[in-house]
Amino acid sequence: MILKSYIVEQDVEVLNNYQATLIYGENAGIKDDIKNKIRKQNKHSEIITFFESDILKKKTLYENVKNQSLFTEKKIIFLQETTDKVFNEILESVENENKDVKIFIFSENLEKKSKLRNLFEKDKKLAVFACYEDNERTLINYISKELKDYKGLTGEIINLIINNSNMDRRIIKSEIIKIKDFFIEKIINKIQVLQILNIKNDSGFDQIRDKALAGEKSIINKLLSETEILNEEAFYCLNNLNYRIIKLYEILKIKEENKTSHEQILESIRPPIFWKDKPIMQQQLKKWSVKRIEKILIKVGEAEILMKKNSHLRNDIIIKNLIINLTSKASTSF
């Protein structure tokens, strides 16, 4: 059964009507929000998380679905980073109907021919919905809803939050938490918003990102030696970098499919590119091909997993190594 993500966001309880739910797409922010709502709704249930690698190695998914929880009446199972590789295990589990167990499967983009998508789209006992990338309108609505009880919230402040996040909902959520923690009396002040979001300081990493994607080795070496990336800023930096790489990839794909120029795409693409970014993006696009940028996106994903799973590692070193690798790739011809 195909659902719409905005309906689930408004009322996550709609998922209670289904034995299992497949949630796929590139918008990690929406998936995080829905996952948190599911956790909150089921705070008295046993919650188990598996990654695809766990299922492939241990083959324990069916046993967890079949067996009653030892601690609570209900059990929630989250399956992370899921692909068609574990289709058989998932099929076996959803065929074993257990009203006390709900399965929530999180995947990246799934093609129409995906066996998982086909299973969940056709079976009325199962739910599936896509989490597409946010646009300016959806983010404006999201921020307005989250801060609806705060006086002083203006369109300018909302745009500041969006621009400071590179349109990444996860970053926006983090910024909203800062705002709520700071403005206890629920009266927002623009000057203080600028201070707590560190908007003036963010341009430093923007410069590193832009010079790296343009392959300017000598400048990057100087910038990295002069720049301190704090641990709490690491994921912002990674998301900032990832957003720009995805945007370049999107433009390169359009060029490849439609045989049009970079300049024409930069003028017509939606959401629109900020005018100050267009010259540097034209320079960056000349350094990359679709295949090369796909490999870099994999590297970014690997860096994110490394940062999340290894708290003992220094995130600033991971980010800087990624930047050096990126600059090296951009500086070589293809």
Secondary structure, DSSP 8 states (H G I E B T S, - for coil): -B--HHHHHH-GGGGGGSSEEEEESS-HHHHHHHHHHHHHHTTTSEEEEEEHHHHHHH--HHHHHHS--SS-S-EEEEEES--GGGHHHHHHHHHS--TTEEEEEEES---TT-HHHHHHHH-TTEEEEE-----HHHHHHHHHHHTTT-BT--HHHHHHHHHHHTT-HHHHHHHHHHHHHH-TTSB--HHHHHHHTTHHHHHHHHHHHHHHHTT-HHHHHHHHHH----GGGHHHHHHHHHHHHHHHHHHHHHHHHH---HHHHHHH-SS---GGGHHHHHHHHTT--HHHHHHHHHHHHHHHHHHHH-TTS-HHHHHHHHHHHHHHHHHS--
